[in-house]
């Protein structure tokens, strides 16, 4: 009789472990998707920062030209 109780406890523990493991794997999949989205947004952010730096250089170049034209006229 005692062996049946122990067997029931072990089976219950295994079922509980399987259910918990399945839920954990589901959450890990969600975290993996979130990490992929985060990496994609980081890459987009880096591209935007590069574009902003290029735009700042272009504006600085235009400012230099405007200064040169103003100095030439004035």
C-alpha positions as a printed Julia matrix, in Angstrom:
74×3 Matrix{Float64}:
  0.0    0.0     0.0
  2.81   2.41    0.84
  4.42   1.9    -2.57
  1.23   3.08   -4.29
  1.31   6.32   -2.3
  4.94   6.9    -3.21
  4.18   6.07   -6.84
  1.29   8.55   -6.84
  3.52  11.25   -5.33
  6.22  10.63   -7.94
  3.71  10.66  -10.82
  2.13  13.86   -9.5
  5.55  15.48   -9.19
  6.44  14.47  -12.76
  3.17  15.83  -14.11
  3.67  19.07  -12.19
  7.24  19.31  -13.5
  6.05  18.72  -17.08
  3.33  21.39  -16.82
  5.71  23.89  -15.27
  8.35  23.12  -17.9
  5.86  23.61  -20.72
  4.79  26.99  -19.34
  8.41  28.02  -18.92
  9.24  27.06  -22.51
  6.27  29.12  -23.69
  7.55  32.14  -21.8
 11.05  31.6   -23.13
  9.69  31.64  -26.67
  8.03  34.98  -25.92
 11.27  36.33  -24.52
 13.13  35.16  -27.61
 10.68  37.01  -29.86
 11.04  40.14  -27.72
 14.83  39.88  -27.96
 14.63  39.66  -31.75
 12.42  42.75  -31.86
 14.79  44.58  -29.53
 17.8   43.74  -31.72
 15.9   44.92  -34.79
 15.02  48.21  -33.08
 18.61  48.66  -31.93
 19.82  48.22  -35.49
 17.23  50.73  -36.7
 18.31  53.15  -33.97
 21.95  52.82  -35.02
 20.97  53.54  -38.64
 19.0   56.6   -37.56
 21.93  57.85  -35.5
 24.21  57.45  -38.52
 21.7   59.34  -40.68
 21.44  62.1   -38.06
 25.25  62.44  -37.93
 25.37  62.65  -41.73
 22.65  65.3   -41.69
 24.56  67.29  -39.07
 27.66  67.17  -41.26
 25.62  68.38  -44.22
 24.17  71.24  -42.18
 27.64  72.19  -40.96
 28.86  72.21  -44.57
 25.98  74.44  -45.62
 26.69  76.76  -42.7
 30.31  77.04  -43.8
 29.17  77.91  -47.32
 26.76  80.51  -46.0
 29.53  82.0   -43.86
 31.85  82.1   -46.89
 29.19  83.79  -49.04
 28.45  86.29  -46.28
 32.16  87.04  -45.85
 32.58  87.46  -49.6
 29.68  89.93  -49.79
 30.42  91.79  -46.66
